[in-house]
Amino acid sequence: MLWRLRDFKGVISAELDIRPGKTTILTGVNSSGKSSMIQSLLLMTQSLYNDTSCVLNGPLVRLGDAQDLVREGATSGSTQFSIGFDPQFLDGGTHDRVRVDYELVATEDRSSLRARRVSVQSAAHSAHPLVLSQQNSRGSDVEQALQATHHLGQTEALHLKSLLGSEKLLLRTYVIHQGFRPVAVVQLMAPELVERRYASALEALLSGKYRSRSARISSGALPVAIRELSRLLSDAAANDPTKRSLAEQFHEVRNGNPYMFERIWNKLDLTLQAEAISTAAAQRKGRPFALLPIQGTLWGHGISPGVLEGSLEQKLGATYEVLRSINDILDRVAQRVQYLGPLRDEPRVVWNHWNELARGLPVGTRGEYSAAVLSRSGSNVVQYHPPEGGPTDATLSTAVNRWLTHLQIGEKVTARSRGKLGVGFDLRLGDSIRDLTSVGVGVSQALPLLVGLLSAPRGSIFIVEQPELHLHPAVQARLADFLLMARPDVALVVETHSEAFITRVRRRAAEGGIDVADVDIVFVEPHKTGSETRKLRLSEFGDLSEWPAGFLSSAEEDIRAILRMNIQRSSESHNNG
């Protein structure tokens, strides 16, 4: 999966490869934009948690004012995100490769971002992308489309400019978005057109011209039409008592049973059949649009499927299938992103109990729930790679302790409940058992990372900022081993300033311990107008393709300065002698 951003905060352009098994190491000077790249992904993730617009200030990240997120000097006046998926991301599904590009602008009250334009490209339909835009949309139509979907909460309507893989246009058709997620398609029609289209489509469906009888039943088209017909006739009878007897004849097929309906329908003469269709069509024109959900769960919001919705689905063709795929993909992204922030809690005797609301935060942003996670899930079996071998099944506690020993900051850690006070860690060092307040800061900084990554669901996107904080360089190097080896099924994004960390990665590449194709070292390079990313190629010999200015520390410059000064002093001493 590829995540791209443009004109977000101080970043001109950047790209992250977050496919399962990929490790991306972000480096660069302070305030270069490394955290902004991570924040963009967290922004999308927390926006997908609820049926709402883009969430700028939520559980994963707090970004403040929407206007501040658009890079100063951006010619488009917008920030742009792009997310591309391979079929493998859907666990071996048959979906095509898809890329979705979002162009986002600040809302009028600056509290959120809204989509100004969305385009979708599919490998199977590369000639004609799907384009959704607010440009040249009729204000009255947009208002009507939003009114038709008001029950969905906060939404925005984007005009369907072109279908995927086709030059055909669907007039007055809008895709309803909630933040990044497409949730419904609505096609607006004049009431008289609704009446004509409904009557024509229903007559064709009931007469069998629409499809073969078996196909109509297996596809669900006929049961849906029967339920809608019964409902419309019942509504018409409520307004006009003279229609009551006609509506009562269809009372028994409210559940859409096609076999029972066929028996009832064939008993009616042609005049009554025509009256049923015309009565239902006249009732249907009171809702001058067809509304097709992209999420199946939207039926629970009061949207009733019908004949015109089925017709709209056919007209949309590949467009509708890809929109549904995008929804499925975004759900998986929201489920998989796991984040651990740069500032971990200081050592304590006890930590808070489990926080059920910490979605996407496996151990909390500061690692504050790592003790509770280990206490509650320590006996769960996880699959991981230990320091000295291949894939292994073991309990979470065993996995944590094996890597803790490799880091050489402890031998065994146990999470134990302290009742109402919370949960504490007991750490064994030699023959003594201690709490974390008596062993230094390093253990409390590393444990959340061990617990969080080892307990992460399979295929997660695990993001951690500055894992090396408060750790000795030797431990930082061993921590690189852990991140590179422990969970090869996870997409890993690491933001670091540690030279020891990078050096250990280079060493493992030279030793053949890692596949260099699975590791990206991304240098975020600041310019006067913003930052851009530069991918530093890692060779099989552990070399980097380049060493840009500002990459890691200035230790080599300091060493050279010391050598120059010593040579100068030696020369001066020799001359004076």
C-alpha positions as CSV (number, residue, x, y, z in Angstrom):
1,M,0.0,0.0,0.0
2,L,1.4,3.4,-0.9
3,W,0.5,6.6,1.0
4,R,1.4,9.9,-0.7
5,L,0.9,13.5,0.4
6,R,1.4,16.9,-1.1
7,D,1.2,20.4,0.4
8,F,0.4,19.1,3.9
9,K,1.7,21.4,6.6
10,G,5.4,22.0,5.7
11,V,5.7,19.1,3.3
12,I,5.7,19.7,-0.5
13,S,5.5,16.0,-1.4
14,A,6.3,12.7,0.3
15,E,5.6,9.0,-0.1
16,L,5.4,6.0,2.3
17,D,5.3,2.4,1.2
18,I,3.3,0.6,3.9
19,R,2.8,-2.8,2.5
20,P,2.9,-5.7,5.0
21,G,6.5,-6.8,5.5
22,K,7.9,-3.4,4.6
23,T,10.0,-1.3,7.0
24,T,10.3,2.4,6.4
25,I,12.8,4.4,8.4
26,L,12.3,8.2,8.4
27,T,15.3,10.4,9.1
28,G,16.1,14.1,8.8
29,V,16.8,17.2,10.9
30,N,14.3,18.5,13.4
31,S,11.2,20.2,12.0
32,S,11.9,18.8,8.5
33,G,8.5,17.2,8.2
34,K,9.0,13.6,9.4
35,S,6.2,13.8,12.0
36,S,3.9,15.5,9.5
37,M,4.1,12.5,7.2
38,I,3.0,10.3,10.1
39,Q,0.3,12.7,11.2
40,S,-1.2,12.7,7.7
41,L,-1.7,8.9,8.0
42,L,-3.0,9.2,11.5
43,L,-5.5,11.9,10.4
44,M,-7.0,9.6,7.8
45,T,-7.1,6.7,10.3
46,Q,-8.9,8.5,13.1
47,S,-11.3,10.0,10.5
48,L,-12.4,6.5,9.5
49,Y,-13.3,5.5,13.1
50,N,-16.7,7.2,13.0
51,D,-19.4,8.2,10.4
52,T,-18.3,11.8,10.2
53,S,-16.1,14.2,8.3
54,C,-12.3,14.5,8.6
55,V,-11.3,14.4,12.3
56,L,-8.4,16.8,12.8
57,N,-8.3,16.5,16.6
58,G,-8.9,13.0,17.8
59,P,-7.4,10.1,19.7
60,L,-4.4,9.5,17.4
61,V,-3.3,13.1,16.6
62,R,-4.4,16.7,17.3
63,L,-3.7,19.1,14.4
64,G,-5.6,22.2,15.4
65,D,-6.9,24.6,12.7
66,A,-7.7,23.1,9.2
67,Q,-6.3,26.1,7.3
68,D,-2.9,25.5,9.0
69,L,-2.7,22.1,7.4
70,V,-2.5,23.5,3.9
71,R,1.1,24.3,3.1
72,E,1.8,28.0,2.8
73,G,2.5,28.8,-0.8
74,A,0.6,25.8,-2.2
75,T,-0.7,27.0,-5.6
76,S,-3.8,24.8,-5.4
77,G,-4.9,26.1,-2.0
78,S,-5.4,22.5,-1.0
79,T,-3.7,19.6,0.6
80,Q,-3.7,16.3,-1.3
81,F,-3.5,12.7,-0.1
82,S,-3.3,9.6,-2.2
83,I,-3.6,6.0,-1.2
84,G,-2.9,3.1,-3.5
85,F,-3.7,-0.6,-2.9
86,D,-2.5,-3.9,-4.3
87,P,-5.0,-6.8,-4.3
88,Q,-2.8,-8.6,-1.6
89,F,-3.9,-5.9,0.9
90,L,-7.4,-7.5,0.8
91,D,-6.0,-10.9,2.0
92,G,-5.8,-12.4,-1.5
93,G,-9.0,-10.9,-2.8
94,T,-9.7,-10.5,-6.5
95,H,-9.8,-6.7,-6.5
96,D,-7.8,-4.8,-9.0
97,R,-5.0,-2.4,-8.1
98,V,-6.7,0.9,-7.1
99,R,-5.4,4.4,-6.4
100,V,-7.5,7.1,-4.8
101,D,-6.5,10.7,-4.9
102,Y,-8.1,13.3,-2.5
103,E,-7.9,17.1,-2.9
104,L,-8.9,18.6,0.5
105,V,-9.6,22.2,1.5
106,A,-10.5,23.8,4.8
107,T,-14.2,24.1,5.7
108,E,-15.7,27.6,6.1
109,D,-15.4,27.3,9.9
110,R,-11.8,25.9,9.6
111,S,-12.7,23.0,11.9
112,S,-12.2,20.3,9.4
113,L,-11.2,19.4,5.8
114,R,-13.6,18.6,3.0
115,A,-13.0,16.9,-0.3
116,R,-13.0,19.3,-3.2
117,R,-12.1,16.6,-5.7
118,V,-11.6,12.8,-5.6
119,S,-10.3,10.7,-8.5
120,V,-10.0,6.9,-8.6
121,Q,-7.8,4.9,-11.0
122,S,-8.1,1.2,-11.4
123,A,-5.6,-1.1,-13.2
124,A,-8.5,-2.8,-15.0
125,H,-9.9,0.5,-16.2
126,S,-6.9,2.7,-16.7
127,A,-8.1,4.6,-19.7
128,H,-10.9,6.4,-17.9
129,P,-10.6,7.3,-14.2
130,L,-13.6,7.9,-11.9
131,V,-13.7,11.7,-11.2
132,L,-15.8,13.3,-8.4
133,S,-15.7,17.0,-8.0
134,Q,-17.5,20.0,-6.6
135,Q,-16.6,22.1,-9.6
136,N,-19.6,23.4,-11.7
137,S,-22.1,21.6,-9.4
138,R,-25.5,23.1,-9.2
139,G,-26.1,24.4,-5.8
140,S,-29.7,23.3,-5.7
141,D,-28.8,19.8,-6.7
142,V,-26.1,19.6,-4.0
143,E,-28.5,20.8,-1.4
144,Q,-31.1,18.2,-2.6
145,A,-28.5,15.4,-2.6
146,L,-27.4,16.3,1.0
147,Q,-31.1,16.5,2.1
148,A,-31.7,13.0,0.7
149,T,-28.8,11.7,2.8
150,H,-29.3,13.8,5.9
151,H,-29.9,10.8,8.1
152,L,-26.3,9.7,7.5
153,G,-24.9,12.6,9.5
154,Q,-22.2,15.0,8.4
155,T,-21.6,14.5,4.6
156,E,-20.6,16.2,1.5
157,A,-21.8,15.7,-2.1
158,L,-19.4,15.3,-5.0
159,H,-20.7,15.5,-8.5
160,L,-20.0,12.3,-10.6
161,K,-18.1,13.8,-13.5
162,S,-17.1,10.5,-15.2
163,L,-17.6,6.8,-14.7
164,L,-14.7,4.4,-14.2
165,G,-13.6,2.9,-17.5
166,S,-16.3,4.7,-19.5
167,E,-17.0,8.0,-21.2
168,K,-20.6,7.7,-20.3
169,L,-22.1,10.4,-18.1
170,L,-24.9,10.0,-15.5
171,L,-26.7,13.3,-15.1
172,R,-27.4,14.8,-11.7
173,T,-25.6,11.9,-9.9
174,Y,-23.6,12.5,-6.7
175,V,-21.3,10.4,-4.5
176,I,-21.8,11.2,-0.9
177,H,-18.6,11.3,1.2
178,Q,-17.9,11.2,4.9
179,G,-14.4,12.5,5.1
180,F,-12.3,9.9,3.1
181,R,-15.1,7.4,2.8
182,P,-17.7,7.2,0.0
183,V,-20.9,6.1,1.7
184,A,-23.7,6.4,-0.9
185,V,-24.6,7.4,-4.5
186,V,-27.7,9.5,-5.2
187,Q,-29.2,10.2,-8.6
188,L,-31.6,13.1,-8.7
189,M,-34.6,13.0,-11.0
190,A,-37.7,15.1,-11.7
191,P,-40.8,13.4,-10.1
192,E,-42.4,12.7,-13.5
193,L,-39.2,11.0,-14.6
194,V,-39.1,8.9,-11.5
195,E,-42.7,7.8,-12.1
196,R,-42.0,6.8,-15.8
197,R,-38.7,5.0,-15.0
198,Y,-40.1,3.1,-12.1
199,A,-43.1,1.9,-14.0
200,S,-41.1,0.8,-17.0
201,A,-38.4,-0.9,-14.9
202,L,-41.0,-2.7,-12.7
203,E,-43.0,-3.9,-15.6
204,A,-39.9,-5.3,-17.4
205,L,-38.8,-7.0,-14.2
206,L,-42.2,-8.6,-13.4
207,S,-42.7,-9.7,-17.0
208,G,-39.3,-11.4,-17.2
209,K,-37.9,-9.2,-19.9
210,Y,-35.4,-7.8,-17.4
211,R,-33.6,-11.1,-16.8
212,S,-34.3,-14.8,-16.7
213,R,-36.6,-15.9,-13.8
214,S,-33.8,-17.8,-12.0
215,A,-31.4,-14.9,-12.4
216,R,-33.9,-12.4,-11.1
217,I,-34.4,-14.4,-7.9
218,S,-30.8,-15.4,-7.3
219,S,-29.6,-11.8,-7.8
220,G,-32.2,-10.5,-5.3
221,A,-33.7,-8.1,-7.9
222,L,-37.2,-9.6,-7.8
223,P,-37.5,-9.9,-4.0
224,V,-36.4,-6.3,-3.6
225,A,-39.0,-5.2,-6.2
226,I,-41.7,-7.2,-4.5
227,R,-41.0,-5.7,-1.1
228,E,-40.9,-2.2,-2.6
229,L,-44.1,-2.7,-4.5
230,S,-45.9,-3.9,-1.4
231,R,-44.6,-1.0,0.7
232,L,-45.6,1.6,-1.9
233,L,-49.1,0.2,-2.3
234,S,-49.5,0.2,1.5
235,D,-48.4,3.8,1.6
236,A,-50.7,4.7,-1.2
237,A,-53.6,3.1,0.7
238,A,-52.8,5.1,3.8
239,N,-53.4,8.3,1.7
240,D,-56.3,7.0,-0.4
241,P,-58.7,4.5,1.1
242,T,-59.9,3.4,-2.4
243,K,-56.5,1.7,-2.9
244,R,-56.8,-0.4,0.3
245,S,-58.3,-3.5,-1.3
246,L,-55.5,-3.5,-3.9
247,A,-52.8,-3.1,-1.3
248,E,-54.2,-5.9,0.9
249,Q,-53.7,-8.4,-1.9
250,F,-50.0,-7.9,-1.6
251,H,-49.9,-7.9,2.2
252,E,-48.6,-11.5,2.3
253,V,-45.6,-10.8,0.2
254,R,-44.1,-8.0,2.3
255,N,-41.1,-10.3,2.9
256,G,-40.4,-10.4,-0.9
257,N,-41.1,-14.1,-1.4
258,P,-41.1,-14.5,-5.2
259,Y,-42.9,-17.8,-5.4
260,M,-45.9,-16.6,-3.3
261,F,-45.9,-13.3,-5.2
262,E,-46.0,-15.2,-8.6
263,R,-49.2,-17.0,-7.4
264,I,-50.8,-13.8,-6.3
265,W,-49.8,-11.8,-9.4
266,N,-51.1,-14.4,-11.8
267,K,-54.5,-14.3,-10.2
268,L,-54.9,-10.6,-11.1
269,D,-56.2,-9.7,-14.5
270,L,-54.2,-7.3,-16.7
271,T,-56.2,-4.3,-15.5
272,L,-55.4,-4.9,-11.8
273,Q,-51.8,-5.6,-12.6
274,A,-51.5,-2.3,-14.6
275,E,-53.3,-0.5,-11.7
276,A,-50.8,-1.9,-9.2
277,I,-47.9,-0.7,-11.2
278,S,-49.3,2.8,-11.9
279,T,-50.3,3.2,-8.2
280,A,-46.9,2.2,-7.0
281,A,-45.2,4.5,-9.6
282,A,-47.3,7.4,-8.6
283,Q,-46.4,6.9,-4.9
284,R,-42.7,6.4,-5.8
285,K,-42.4,9.8,-7.5
286,G,-42.8,11.4,-4.1
287,R,-39.1,10.6,-3.6
288,P,-37.4,12.2,-6.6
289,F,-34.1,10.4,-6.4
290,A,-32.5,6.9,-6.4
291,L,-30.3,6.3,-3.4
292,L,-27.7,3.5,-3.5
293,P,-25.7,2.7,-0.4
294,I,-22.0,1.9,-0.8
295,Q,-21.9,0.4,2.7
296,G,-24.2,-2.5,3.3
297,T,-24.8,-1.3,6.9
298,L,-26.5,1.8,5.6
299,W,-29.8,-0.1,5.3
300,G,-29.9,0.3,9.0
301,H,-30.1,4.0,8.6
302,G,-33.6,3.8,6.9
303,I,-32.6,3.5,3.3
304,S,-34.9,1.1,1.5
305,P,-33.6,-0.6,-1.7
306,G,-35.8,-0.6,-4.7
307,V,-36.1,-1.0,-8.5
308,L,-34.5,2.4,-9.4
309,E,-31.6,1.7,-7.0
310,G,-31.0,-1.6,-8.9
311,S,-31.1,0.2,-12.2
312,L,-28.6,2.8,-10.9
313,E,-26.3,0.0,-9.8
314,Q,-26.4,-1.5,-13.3
315,K,-25.6,1.9,-14.9
316,L,-22.7,2.5,-12.5
317,G,-21.2,-0.9,-13.3
318,A,-17.5,-1.0,-12.4
319,T,-17.7,2.4,-10.6
320,Y,-20.0,1.0,-8.0
321,E,-17.9,-2.1,-7.4
322,V,-14.7,-0.1,-7.0
323,L,-16.4,2.3,-4.6
324,R,-17.5,-0.6,-2.5
325,S,-13.9,-2.0,-2.6
326,I,-12.5,1.4,-1.5
327,N,-14.9,1.2,1.5
328,D,-13.7,-2.2,2.4
329,I,-10.1,-1.2,2.0
330,L,-10.5,1.9,4.2
331,D,-12.1,-0.2,6.9
332,R,-9.1,-2.5,6.9
333,V,-6.7,0.5,7.1
334,A,-8.6,1.8,10.2
335,Q,-8.4,-1.6,11.8
336,R,-4.7,-2.1,11.1
337,V,-3.0,1.2,12.0
338,Q,-1.2,1.0,15.4
339,Y,0.6,4.0,16.8
340,L,3.1,4.6,19.6
341,G,4.2,8.2,20.2
342,P,7.7,9.6,20.9
343,L,7.2,10.5,24.6
344,R,6.8,7.5,26.7
345,D,5.7,7.7,30.4
346,E,8.3,7.9,33.1
347,P,8.9,4.8,35.3
348,R,6.1,4.1,37.8
349,V,5.2,1.5,40.4
350,V,1.7,1.1,38.9
351,W,0.1,2.0,35.6
352,N,-3.5,2.6,34.6
353,H,-6.0,-0.2,34.0
354,W,-7.0,-1.2,30.5
355,N,-8.5,1.6,28.4
356,E,-11.2,0.1,26.2
357,L,-11.4,3.2,24.1
358,A,-7.8,3.3,22.9
359,R,-8.5,2.2,19.3
360,G,-5.3,2.2,17.2
361,L,-3.3,2.8,20.3
362,P,-2.3,-0.7,21.4
363,V,-0.5,0.5,24.5
364,G,-1.6,4.1,24.6
365,T,0.2,7.1,22.9
366,R,2.8,7.1,25.8
367,G,2.8,3.4,26.5
368,E,0.7,4.0,29.6
369,Y,-1.4,0.8,29.0
370,S,1.5,-1.6,28.3
371,A,1.3,-3.2,31.8
372,A,-2.4,-3.6,31.5
373,V,-2.1,-5.2,28.0
374,L,0.6,-7.7,29.2
375,S,-1.5,-8.5,32.3
376,R,-4.6,-9.1,30.3
377,S,-3.1,-10.7,27.2
378,G,0.1,-12.2,28.4
379,S,-1.1,-15.8,28.0
380,N,-2.4,-15.2,24.4
381,V,-0.4,-17.0,21.8
382,V,1.3,-14.8,19.2
383,Q,3.4,-15.7,16.1
384,Y,6.7,-13.8,16.0
385,H,10.4,-14.2,15.2
386,P,12.7,-14.6,18.3
387,P,16.2,-13.1,18.2
388,E,17.8,-16.4,17.2
389,G,15.4,-18.1,14.9
390,G,12.5,-18.3,12.4
391,P,8.8,-18.0,13.0
392,T,7.6,-19.2,16.4
393,D,4.4,-19.5,18.3
394,A,4.6,-18.5,22.0
395,T,2.7,-16.6,24.6
396,L,2.9,-12.8,24.5
397,S,4.8,-12.9,27.8
398,T,7.4,-15.3,26.5
399,A,7.9,-13.3,23.3
400,V,8.4,-10.1,25.3
401,N,10.9,-11.7,27.7
402,R,13.0,-13.3,24.9
403,W,13.4,-9.9,23.2
404,L,13.9,-8.1,26.6
405,T,16.8,-10.4,27.2
406,H,18.2,-9.7,23.8
407,L,18.1,-6.0,24.5
408,Q,20.1,-6.7,27.7
409,I,17.9,-4.5,29.9
410,G,16.3,-7.2,31.9
411,E,15.7,-10.9,32.2
412,K,12.0,-11.3,32.8
413,V,9.1,-8.9,33.3
414,T,5.8,-9.8,34.8
415,A,2.7,-7.7,34.9
416,R,0.7,-8.0,38.1
417,S,-2.5,-6.3,39.2
418,R,-2.3,-4.0,42.2
419,G,-6.1,-3.9,42.6
420,K,-7.7,-0.5,42.5
421,L,-4.3,1.1,42.2
422,G,-3.7,-0.3,38.7
423,V,-1.2,-2.7,37.1
424,G,2.5,-2.9,37.8
425,F,5.6,-4.4,36.3
426,D,8.0,-6.7,38.2
427,L,11.4,-6.9,36.6
428,R,13.9,-9.7,37.4
429,L,17.5,-8.7,37.3
430,G,19.8,-11.5,38.5
431,D,18.4,-12.7,41.8
432,S,16.4,-9.6,42.6
433,I,12.9,-8.5,41.6
434,R,12.3,-4.8,41.2
435,D,9.7,-2.3,40.0
436,L,10.6,0.0,37.2
437,T,11.3,3.0,39.4
438,S,14.4,1.3,40.7
439,V,16.0,0.2,37.4
440,G,16.2,3.4,35.4
441,V,14.3,4.9,32.5
442,G,15.4,2.6,29.7
443,V,13.2,-0.3,30.5
444,S,10.1,1.7,30.8
445,Q,10.8,3.3,27.4
446,A,11.5,-0.1,25.7
447,L,8.7,-2.2,27.2
448,P,5.8,-0.4,25.5
449,L,7.4,-1.0,22.1
450,L,8.0,-4.7,22.8
451,V,4.4,-5.2,24.1
452,G,2.8,-3.0,21.4
453,L,4.5,-4.6,18.4
454,L,4.4,-8.2,19.6
455,S,0.7,-8.0,20.4
456,A,-0.3,-6.1,17.2
457,P,-2.8,-7.9,14.9
458,R,-1.4,-9.7,11.9
459,G,-0.8,-7.4,9.0
460,S,-0.9,-4.2,11.1
461,I,0.7,-0.9,10.1
462,F,2.8,-0.2,13.2
463,I,4.0,3.4,13.5
464,V,6.5,4.5,16.2
465,E,8.3,7.8,16.7
466,Q,11.8,7.9,18.2
467,P,12.0,4.5,19.7
468,E,15.5,5.2,20.8
469,L,14.7,7.9,23.4
470,H,16.6,7.4,26.7
471,L,18.3,4.3,25.5
472,H,22.1,3.7,25.3
473,P,23.4,3.5,21.7
474,A,24.1,-0.3,22.2
475,V,20.5,-0.9,23.2
476,Q,19.3,1.3,20.3
477,A,21.2,-1.0,17.9
478,R,19.7,-4.1,19.4
479,L,16.3,-2.4,19.2
480,A,16.8,-2.1,15.5
481,D,17.2,-5.9,15.4
482,F,13.9,-6.2,17.2
483,L,12.0,-3.9,14.8
484,L,13.6,-5.5,11.7
485,M,13.1,-9.1,12.7
486,A,10.3,-9.7,15.3
487,R,7.2,-9.1,13.1
488,P,7.9,-9.6,9.4
489,D,4.2,-9.6,8.7
490,V,3.8,-6.0,9.8
491,A,4.3,-2.8,7.9
492,L,6.6,-0.7,10.1
493,V,7.2,3.0,10.0
494,V,10.0,4.2,12.3
495,E,10.9,7.9,12.8
496,T,14.4,8.1,14.3
497,H,17.5,10.3,14.9
498,S,19.6,7.4,16.0
499,E,22.9,6.8,14.2
500,A,23.3,3.5,16.1
501,F,19.9,2.4,14.8
502,I,20.8,3.1,11.1
503,T,24.2,1.5,11.5
504,R,22.7,-1.7,12.8
505,V,20.3,-1.8,9.8
506,R,23.3,-1.4,7.5
507,R,25.2,-4.1,9.3
508,R,22.2,-6.6,8.9
509,A,22.0,-5.8,5.2
510,A,25.8,-6.5,4.8
511,E,25.4,-9.8,6.7
512,G,22.5,-10.9,4.6
513,G,20.2,-10.9,7.6
514,I,17.6,-8.7,5.9
515,D,16.4,-8.3,2.3
516,V,17.3,-4.8,1.3
517,A,14.2,-4.6,-0.8
518,D,12.1,-4.8,2.4
519,V,13.7,-1.7,3.9
520,D,13.3,1.9,2.8
521,I,15.5,4.6,4.4
522,V,13.7,7.9,3.7
523,F,15.4,11.2,4.2
524,V,13.1,14.2,4.7
525,E,14.9,17.1,3.2
526,P,13.8,20.7,4.1
527,H,13.9,23.5,1.5
528,K,12.9,27.2,1.7
529,T,9.4,26.5,0.5
530,G,8.9,23.1,2.3
531,S,10.2,19.6,2.6
532,E,10.5,16.7,0.2
533,T,11.5,13.0,0.7
534,R,14.5,11.3,-0.8
535,K,14.8,7.6,-0.7
536,L,18.4,6.4,0.1
537,R,19.0,3.1,-1.5
538,L,20.5,0.5,0.8
539,S,22.9,-2.0,-1.0
540,E,23.6,-5.6,-0.1
541,F,26.9,-4.4,1.2
542,G,25.3,-2.1,3.7
543,D,26.2,1.0,1.8
544,L,23.8,3.9,1.2
545,S,23.4,5.5,-2.2
546,E,24.1,9.0,-0.8
547,W,24.7,10.8,2.4
548,P,22.8,14.1,2.1
549,A,23.6,17.1,4.3
550,G,21.9,16.8,7.6
551,F,21.6,13.0,7.5
552,L,22.0,11.7,11.0
553,S,24.7,13.2,13.3
554,S,27.7,15.5,12.6
555,A,30.0,13.0,14.4
556,E,32.2,12.5,11.4
557,E,32.6,16.3,11.0
558,D,33.6,16.6,14.7
559,I,36.1,13.8,14.3
560,R,37.6,15.5,11.3
561,A,37.8,18.8,13.1
562,I,39.6,17.1,16.1
563,L,42.1,15.6,13.7
564,R,42.7,18.9,11.9
565,M,43.2,20.7,15.3
566,N,45.6,18.0,16.5
567,I,47.6,18.2,13.3
568,Q,47.7,22.0,13.6
569,R,48.9,21.8,17.2
570,S,51.5,19.2,16.3
571,S,52.8,21.3,13.5
572,E,52.9,24.4,15.7
573,S,54.7,22.5,18.4
574,H,57.2,21.2,15.9
575,N,57.8,24.7,14.5
576,N,58.3,26.2,17.9
577,G,60.7,23.5,18.8
